Amino acid sequence: MTTLLYTHPICIEHDPGPGHPECPERLRAVMRGFEDDDFKALDRHEAPVVDLKEIEQVHEPYYIEQIFENMPKEGRVSLDPDTCISPASGEASRRAAGAVCDAVDQVMKGKAKNAFAVCRASLGTDKQIRARRKKRKRR
């Protein structure tokens, strides 16, 4: 039985800014590691775009709307002190979620032993969105 590897080039374009640990170079380094002969047997897949309805199973719709409404056309937008998004962050986050959903499905169906998703684009958490909303209401 095989191991699945999911990734997509758009995930490298998610740029949270200088000095952030989730920098594009981190993903490039991981992918360079997977070029080694020891990993030739991996079954490589392009990370699919997840349907937003799938994301709504774990995040409130207002949270998803808030994130995608604030997606910048250029530069970066800070959602909180640790979460910045850039123009590629929306698609990168949907591909990261799509990779994980598909990986779980394939393993549960017995089509793979396990899977690894080399994706990035954390867009914060519902808890962070709720905290920002409460802060705005107090103003």
Secondary structure, DSSP 8 states (H G I E B T S, - for coil): --EEEEE-THHHH----TT-TT-HHHHHHHHHHTTSGGGTT-EEEE-----HHHHTTTS-HHHHHHHHHT--SSS-EEEETTEEE-TTHHHHHHHHHHHHHHHHHHHHTTS-SEEEEE-------HHHHHHHHHHHHH-
